[in-house]
Amino acid sequence: MTVAVFAEFVLNGLVLGALYVLMALGLSIIFGMLGVINFAHGALFTLGAYAAFQVKDALGFPATLVVSPVLVGVLGMLIEATLLRRLYLQDPLQGLLLTFGLTMILEQGIRMVWGRSPKPFDVPPAFTGALELGALTYSKYRSFILLSVVLLIVALTLFLQKTPIGTIVRAGSRDPMMVRLLGISLRPVLTLVFGLGTAFAAIAGVLSAPLAGVQPAMGVNVGTAAFVVVTIGGLGSFWGAIVSGLLVGQVVSLSIYFQPRAAEASMYILMAVILLLRPRGLMGERWEKFE
Amino acid sequence: MAQRRDVSIRLPRRKFLTGLATVAAAAGTHELAFPAVVRAQEPIRIGQLIPFTGFLGAIGEYGKQGATLGVEELNEKGGVLGRKVELITEDEANPGVAVQKARKLIEKDKVVAIEGLVSSASCLAVGDEVQRARVLMINAGANSDEIRSKRCHRYVFSTEGCNTQYVSAIGNWLIRERKISRWYFLTSDYAFGHDLLRVARNLLMANKGTEVGSDLAPTGTTDFSQYITKIKAAKPDLVFHNLAGADVTNFLKQYAEAGMTLEVAGGVIDSAYAWPVGESLRGHFPIIWWHELNTPASRAWAARYVKRWGRPPDNQAYGDYVAVHAIAQAIEKAKSTDSAKLVQALEGHTLTAAMDGLKGRPLTFRAWDHQLLQPMYVVAARDKSKWRDKWDIFEVISEVPLPGESLETIAIPKAESQCQLEPLA
């Protein structure tokens, strides 16, 4: 393997990992705050891509990066406010069943509205072609994905660390009782967090659309991978999701080089090893509310 | 995934079902009370198994439309043996589910024959099942040679071409254009891909080419960038892909996106998965049928399909359409719906003028392996500037074998086939 080829593998792995990170972050903040494992995350990813497909001709690709997550995020908030909210005091399994059912409804709904055939979604003209980085050439669009994900992570970090709502989110995910005793209502924050998490899934869907075809089952593999990433990183851990997403991206990418048949299994092997050595995941902490 | 879904559906359904049981029982006895005369006029039911989910899901929709159009044509002409024809479509999903659905079609719906199937893995499993049940099946979409060779069955026929037919067709073009040189294979990791890889490798070796690399990719792969990087580093003269379904769309899109200009050819292409690639489509492929084939019958049917469904038919719509008519022709010829008689009727049967296969030359089921002999078409991606509409992505380069040449030349030779058909009863 020459240096250029190796660099390209690492970059490809980074892009793959970056999309996993977006998915996993959404899952992770939802789980941290609501205690719900959102099984519908993959279907919302798909819905994000379809929403972008629907509006891209009228508004252009850049606008879809805003419109699609807003639409899907609002849908997420509606789901939280009408359905999920009723289940917080029930067995956690109920939330899992609800979101699992939603996955099927969303996937079949997409088939009914848009049909089963994949939809064409070309790489936006501004991003076709490759960037020249010295000896290395790399796809402009993939570079754009990397940049977008970095910006989104920075934005989310700033939101959580620097804004009053972010402070409530962080506090609420550690000790909701204490937050309530301080006279802060968590209800709207829970709705917002679920919407934010689903919006992240939608952005991942839009960013993937020009590379992977837009088709009803496109979220299945990514959705599953996101669960693996969250498990490896530690449930509910922000930085865990990021580190683990990038790690899984590299492991999958390099296993395609050395042992392509094991590529799909590699992330599960990694998960098994990490769970054996450190059952709560790489950066998982002890959380009082889940003990 | 599908297994899990079944469980979660079943639980809430159980209550609902017990509630319905009384109603169903009442309906059942009611039906039994019909006099025998009326029962004889029951419709002839044809079962269709076709994928609606997963990485082959888009093809299923076309297959269903093609078969439906076939059934409608039959009914407009007064049905078959004076009886109405009815199509019952089920999702083939995966081999396990496909076998369960086949049993349901045979035992509950009492279908005369089953047609459809796209995944070779499902087709092999269902083939074993219909042979046990002694029910005619026409494979309209699965390509593995195995289905017609090592694991052929007396009750299974194929209107779909086999990998050997497809690869011989594209091979013919590649040899003529002197593209046999240094190849890189990229293959779907399941029955169909493995079989196609074997046939394509034989072609390359027989023509003294070199294999510079070969990768297996899991079905449903969404990111091909690593494979493309490997291909780029290996510097082949031609990339030969043995991919299927949505993977074809993803690979071809990402191949163009990565700025690759190396020649691409494939062992097979489904137009349903080539259309979404759009303007970045490139390469040469063998296809069983294309809606712009220049025969009067093809053009007429494509026009009828557009009128009925609002879009042109793909190759799978064609496959299921032909299969439905082949079943009808067998019933007419045997004057019976008994599967054993239908099998005898189809062995050596040449498709009749009622529906001759639309290719402008006679097409016949070989008696000894049940493969429908037919020409394939080599198509090339057409430059976007020459498109008339968004469906106009291919141009037909050549018909293989050429008109006048024997259709046997691209099929599996008898000497190489491992097919041993079982006795009829």
Interface residues (C-beta under 8 A of the other chain):
Chain A: M1 T2 V5 E8 F9 N12 G13 V15 L16 L97 F100 G101 M104 R111 G115 R116 S117 P118 K119 P120 F121 D122 V123 T128 G129 A130 T137 S139 Y141 R142 S208 P210 L211 A212 G213 V214 Q215 P216 A217 M218 V220 N221 V222 S253 I256 Y257 P260 R261 A263 E264
Chain B: M1 R5 S8 F52 T53 G54 F55 G57 A58 G60 E61 Y62 D189 D215 L216 A217 P218 G220 T221 T222 D223 S225 Q226 Y227 T229 K230 K232 A233 A246 T249 N250 K253 Q254 E257 A258 G259 A272 Y273 W275 P276 V277 G278 E279 S280 K390
